Amino acid sequence: MQTNLLLIEDDHALAALTAEFLRVEGYQVTVAHRGDAAAPLVRKLQPALVILDVMLPDMNGYDVCRQIRNDYAGLILMLTALDENTDQLTGFAAGADDYVVKPVDPQVLLARLRALLRRHPQRPSQRNLLQYGSMTIDLAAQRVTLDGAVLPFSTAEFELLSVFARHPGVPLGRELLLQNLRGLEYDGLNRSIDMRVSRLRKKLQTLQCPVAIQTITAQGYLFAISDHVDAV
């Protein structure tokens, strides 16, 4: 059975060449040229992997990524001509699994998507569950359990926790967290995120969860797993 891919690229010529290359390699590829077409196609096709360009004419790839992450647990590989760490971190915070800078050699793109599919061979629905030792985060049900017992996280706390949990080991700055949670730009003064992070950090400690949120100087906050716990 062919692996189904969804390619969202506004450059028609490039999209056609990329799709044909991937089809020759044995993949089934659906192409869209607009960001607003992504969500309905993802719901309909449930592709194993979405290749998503950042620079789209109607809505940028980061917004598309955040939108489809609401009900899609499959893989997202972002493509962009922007080669800055902040751009890549924005992609990861939005829910991307990997990030490739354009122009990219087709063989390199193929190697990256094969690596992603190899690391995550499970069905997309299974990727709704994040496991950290005895702690399970169910993204679809918005529920956290520890040793099978449901933990009392509010909706706001779960939203913040899920952003961190999807990107363990990646420092996330205030601006990225604020944009991801509220869709707002960080003005350098807003400290609401700091308060939310502080409350979530204390709750994780109080509940004796096997994870923690660390402060990384000049970078932001990082979701860390205890040394003796392996993430699944």
Backbone hydrogen bonds, N-H to C=O, Kabsch-Sander energy under -0.5 kcal/mol:
donor,donor_aa,acceptor,acceptor_aa,energy
5,L,28,Q,-3.4
6,L,49,L,-2.0
7,L,30,T,-3.1
8,I,6,L,-0.5
8,I,51,I,-3.1
9,E,7,L,-0.6
9,E,32,A,-2.1
12,H,10,D,-1.0
15,A,11,D,-2.9
16,A,12,H,-2.3
17,L,13,A,-2.2
18,T,14,L,-2.7
19,A,15,A,-2.7
20,E,16,A,-2.3
21,F,17,L,-2.2
22,L,18,T,-2.3
23,R,19,A,-2.3
24,V,20,E,-2.2
25,E,21,F,-1.2
26,G,23,R,-1.7
27,Y,22,L,-2.3
28,Q,3,T,-2.5
29,V,27,Y,-0.6
30,T,5,L,-2.4
32,A,7,L,-2.7
37,A,34,R,-1.0
38,A,35,G,-1.6
39,A,35,G,-0.5
41,L,37,A,-1.4
42,V,38,A,-2.8
43,R,39,A,-2.3
44,K,40,P,-1.9
45,L,41,L,-3.2
46,Q,42,V,-2.5
48,A,4,N,-2.1
49,L,4,N,-1.0
50,V,75,L,-2.7
51,I,6,L,-3.0
52,L,50,V,-0.7
52,L,77,L,-2.7
53,D,8,I,-2.4
53,D,51,I,-0.5
54,V,79,L,-2.6
56,L,54,V,-1.6
61,G,54,V,-2.9
64,V,60,N,-2.0
65,C,61,G,-2.7
66,R,62,Y,-2.4
67,Q,63,D,-2.2
68,I,64,V,-2.7
69,R,65,C,-1.6
70,N,67,Q,-1.1
71,D,68,I,-1.1
72,Y,68,I,-0.6
75,L,48,A,-1.6
77,L,50,V,-3.3
78,M,76,I,-0.6
78,M,98,D,-2.4
79,L,52,L,-2.9
80,T,100,V,-1.7
83,D,81,A,-0.5
88,Q,84,E,-2.0
89,L,85,N,-2.8
90,T,86,T,-2.1
91,G,87,D,-1.9
92,F,88,Q,-2.2
93,A,89,L,-2.7
94,A,90,T,-1.8
95,G,91,G,-0.7
95,G,92,F,-1.0
96,A,91,G,-2.5
97,D,76,I,-2.8
98,D,76,I,-1.4
100,V,78,M,-3.0
102,K,80,T,-3.6
108,V,105,D,-0.8
109,L,105,D,-2.3
110,L,106,P,-2.5
111,A,107,Q,-2.1
112,R,108,V,-2.3
113,L,109,L,-2.3
114,R,110,L,-2.2
115,A,111,A,-2.1
116,L,112,R,-2.2
117,L,113,L,-2.4
118,R,114,R,-2.1
119,R,115,A,-2.2
120,H,116,L,-1.5
126,Q,123,R,-1.4
127,R,123,R,-0.6
127,R,124,P,-1.4
128,N,125,S,-1.3
129,L,126,Q,-1.5
130,L,128,N,-0.5
130,L,137,I,-2.7
132,Y,135,M,-3.2
133,G,230,D,-1.2
135,M,132,Y,-2.1
136,T,145,T,-2.6
137,I,130,L,-3.1
138,D,136,T,-0.6
138,D,143,R,-3.1
139,L,128,N,-3.2
139,L,137,I,-0.9
142,Q,138,D,-1.2
143,R,138,D,-1.6
145,T,136,T,-2.4
146,L,149,A,-2.6
147,D,134,S,-2.6
149,A,146,L,-1.8
151,L,144,V,-3.3
153,F,151,L,-1.8
158,F,154,S,-2.6
159,E,155,T,-2.3
160,L,156,A,-1.8
161,L,157,E,-2.6
162,S,158,F,-2.8
163,V,159,E,-1.4
164,F,160,L,-1.9
165,A,161,L,-3.0
166,R,162,S,-1.6
167,H,164,F,-1.6
169,G,223,F,-2.0
170,V,167,H,-1.7
172,L,221,Y,-3.4
173,G,171,P,-0.5
177,L,173,G,-2.3
178,L,174,R,-2.9
179,Q,175,E,-2.0
180,N,176,L,-2.4
181,L,177,L,-2.4
182,R,178,L,-2.5
183,G,178,L,-0.6
183,G,179,Q,-1.5
184,L,178,L,-1.0
195,M,191,R,-1.7
196,R,192,S,-2.1
197,V,193,I,-2.9
198,S,194,D,-2.4
199,R,195,M,-2.3
200,L,196,R,-2.3
201,R,197,V,-2.8
202,K,198,S,-2.2
203,K,199,R,-2.0
204,L,200,L,-2.4
205,Q,201,R,-1.8
206,T,202,K,-2.8
207,L,203,K,-2.5
208,Q,205,Q,-1.2
209,C,204,L,-2.6
212,A,224,A,-2.5
214,Q,212,A,-0.6
214,Q,222,L,-3.0
216,I,214,Q,-0.5
216,I,220,G,-3.4
217,T,215,T,-0.6
219,Q,216,I,-2.3
220,G,216,I,-2.5
221,Y,172,L,-2.7
222,L,214,Q,-2.6
224,A,212,A,-3.2
224,A,222,L,-0.7
226,S,210,P,-1.9
229,V,226,S,-2.2
232,V,131,Q,-2.3
